[in-house]
Amino acid sequence: MVTIATLVKHYLEKNPFIKDMLMQGILNITALAEKVRPHIESELGKPIKISSISMSIRRAQEDFGKKEMFVWKFPPNLEISTKSKIYEISIEHTKKLPELLEKIKKAIKTDEGHFLNHIEGLYEIVFFTNQSNREKLKAILKNEKVTWEINNLSLISIEFSKTTKDTPGIYYQITRALASKSISIQSYHTIGSELNILIKNKDFTNAHELISSLFENKI
């Protein structure tokens, strides 16, 4: 038989962000019950009292335990590398990539201090370079189908230990912290144990301070 308690617990299991805050004891139970009520009423086909849902949430909280889902602490002295004024452009995947890369590397010389990177996906290829190289890159890609481009991004790069990939919730802790401050991620890539996050320049200071505090286990 489907009960309020069963539906509440299922809802929380499907929403780990809410579940995590509930386990930390930082959610208002009544406010959460108000949010959940339409879903519960829809499933049961009848009006449900907020007090009944609140009680089920408290019982679920007791079952989960009042602790964070992800308690792994970041190692000390993690270094954060940053770079500003980055241009990003994406194109539809093409078999001409080797030819394009040859032209791009001739035009944008990394040995002279220029930043250049690309990531090949199944459907798209994304390029990153200094904002000053925007027109050079666009000229080379002028015959390709551009799917996205954005100017003046900032890069935050973190080098983790090799064991990071086996630790559940490590990247989530970072994205959760950024989301809590309404900082949107424009691009997010892991290469080996390196994590690269690209955000808008206007969010850089807040994002850098937030991630630094997170790594120092202050938040």
QUIVEN-V563790 format. One record per run of one state. SS is the DSSP state (H for helix, E for strand, L for the rest). FROM is the first residue (numbers start at 1). TO is the last residue. If there is no record, write none. Layout:
ss=<SS,SS>
from=<FROM,FROM>
to=<TO,TO>
This chain:
ss=<L,H,L,H,L,H,L,H,L,E,L,H,L,H,L,E,L,E,H,L,E,L,H,L,H,L,E,L,E,H,L>
from=<1,4,15,16,25,29,45,50,65,80,93,97,108,110,113,116,121,124,131,141,146,160,162,167,170,181,187,192,194,201,216>
to=<3,14,15,24,28,44,49,64,79,92,96,107,109,112,115,120,123,130,140,145,159,161,166,169,180,186,191,193,200,215,219>
